[in-house]
């Protein structure tokens, strides 16, 4: 750096530092620091992670594949970290996404997420429309009791179920007397009809509305949940009541059609709506959620009728939570412990819409607006721990949500691998305890589960926030994952002067996506120089297969592995090839099946002495005590080398049946466990960390300013100089120190550091 640049920067940097002890971010707000467009972009991606059946071409999740394609009804969303399609929470989630787009389309369009939003909303609405059987409804696909018995990737669910002894098909549940779920499906389709005007074909919208009307007709005629309450669905999403769903659906149909008959129907349900405990007052102290849409229906009814009484009923909800002492430490409201943040966002959404409509000119407008924003901001890091609760949002976010497919276990285990293999971008975890405590524990489904309904009001509220505060989605998202090895061999070797005994375990840990891989083979290379020198040939070596684990599946009709004779490679190097024509004999579904062992014995001619295993290429690094992953036993897929290194140095480049990464270049090295290192251009720079101690703090500002002033004792390493260029103007000067101090004061977000100057 030129001396004059340092001298020019010194005064400005010193002035900033002198005032730093008294600086307060007067112009800053949590909203200014949070990237709502990024959060919305990721939340929509989460819904793509949940897609069931044959995936659409626009699905962006590199670790997902077609799954449960034999379902009686394809499509829809898997509910949570499991693989059941529960229509009650699914349709609630669809309705909330539709409401978010309907209420605040401007921000969604401006931030660049309209296409993704419409794609994901239409996907689920198409499924809900298909659940209409005319005079009855499909309200669930899959069995929760069966599904929850196995922990693995959904792409191999049918094999996981067989491994658990479940032989019957997934099937579906259908019928009448399911008013809550039927009305909720009607509400979702009516809300979708409103939200997607001008965004999809009119014929599609007309179909949604026709099904919405039919669902409402059935739910209204039944006024009963008797069938639903006696089903597998009730073990997981038991409905507490159904008049709130009828009220909610009727209001949406009135908005969609303008037909006053629907508003009259809504009015007729009012006497049956929930009341405060021990009171005749209508309920106001709960939250909008999958089992209770009374607050949403109340707000819509107030807007639809313009009735001052119902406006004040909405106000009761706002006032209750604004004054409530039931809150997380310094933050969001606390409604219930199981997935507390979904309820907080349910409150935040109702408050936001009410503040922007009914109370836009009210004296307490700003109070209500602050209450709404507090809920979403808490989820994205504005809390005492500075933690984001949306997976992948930043490096404080959870890494291990309770989600089977994202975890990517090969052996039906919560705990293996320790860290999830995939980043479930955008998924909102349940959240902390009421005391604000949170542990990133996959096994804690109360605080670390994810679900479509957890993200529902959260996504809707993000629509409001991007409309209010702007922002742009990241064109580089989704960030390509760093992949680990999917198919390889673990081997064990023991030898004496007459024989080599070799255990070869073909291993399937596929996760991009988890899959059946047919026509696999592995090659074990040996050097037969001593055999040939003794006057024998390769054909004189006896190859004995003492164990072929694949044969245990013959009763299922799976073709077993085959073992070749000695095959010539080069010079005196030969190999034995084991071929697995049927990939079902080695699947990442359980401890017993993700590996398939072949036990070979290579016997010296005439059982004489002279076998030298020490020169065998594939024996390198092996012992007789344990199976070890080795690159010297190569793996092939359809005769293409995919793992390991052959004796001539040729190396496999990864499975040919894997999904391509978003950039088309899958990386086959140990995966990173933080989102920071998986994002483009980020792995070698920690902006602001001038002293390279792994943290960004005031010491870095002090060191940087001393360095700028040419203090000879202010030593900054080459990496520190890279990290110090926060302002990104090609120089290190007072601008860098000023921007860094603004970040520490909370005036700018970390994303600003090092960003190109606009």
Secondary structure as UniProt FT lines:
FT   HELIX           3..19
FT   HELIX           20..22
FT   TURN            26..27
FT   HELIX           30..33
FT   HELIX           36..49
FT   TURN            57..58
FT   TURN            62..63
FT   TURN            69..70
FT   STRAND          85..86
FT   HELIX           87..103
FT   HELIX           105..111
FT   HELIX           114..130
FT   STRAND          137..141
FT   HELIX           144..147
FT   TURN            148..149
FT   HELIX           154..156
FT   HELIX           157..163
FT   TURN            164..165
FT   STRAND          172..175
FT   HELIX           179..195
FT   TURN            196..199
FT   HELIX           202..222
FT   HELIX           226..229
FT   HELIX           232..235
FT   HELIX           243..257
FT   HELIX           260..269
FT   HELIX           270..272
FT   TURN            277..278
FT   TURN            290..291
FT   HELIX           294..305
FT   HELIX           308..323
FT   TURN            329..330
FT   TURN            338..339
FT   HELIX           340..356
FT   TURN            357..361
FT   TURN            363..364
FT   HELIX           365..379
FT   TURN            384..385
FT   TURN            391..392
FT   TURN            395..396
FT   HELIX           404..407
FT   TURN            425..426
FT   TURN            434..435
FT   TURN            442..443
FT   HELIX           445..448
FT   TURN            452..453
FT   HELIX           454..469
FT   TURN            475..476
FT   STRAND          482..483
FT   STRAND          487..495
FT   STRAND          499..508
FT   TURN            512..513
FT   STRAND          520..527
FT   HELIX           529..533
FT   TURN            534..535
FT   HELIX           538..540
FT   STRAND          542..548
FT   HELIX           549..556
FT   STRAND          562..563
FT   STRAND          567..570
FT   TURN            571..572
FT   STRAND          573..580
FT   HELIX           583..585
FT   TURN            588..589
FT   TURN            591..593
FT   STRAND          595..603
FT   HELIX           605..607
FT   HELIX           613..615
FT   HELIX           617..619
FT   TURN            620..621
FT   STRAND          628..629
FT   TURN            631..632
FT   STRAND          633..637
FT   TURN            638..639
FT   STRAND          640..643
FT   TURN            647..648
FT   TURN            656..657
FT   TURN            662..663
FT   STRAND          667..668
FT   HELIX           676..678
FT   TURN            680..681
FT   TURN            683..684
FT   TURN            687..688
FT   TURN            690..691
FT   HELIX           698..708
FT   TURN            709..710
FT   TURN            712..713
FT   HELIX           718..724
FT   HELIX           734..744
FT   TURN            745..746
FT   HELIX           750..752
FT   TURN            753..754
//
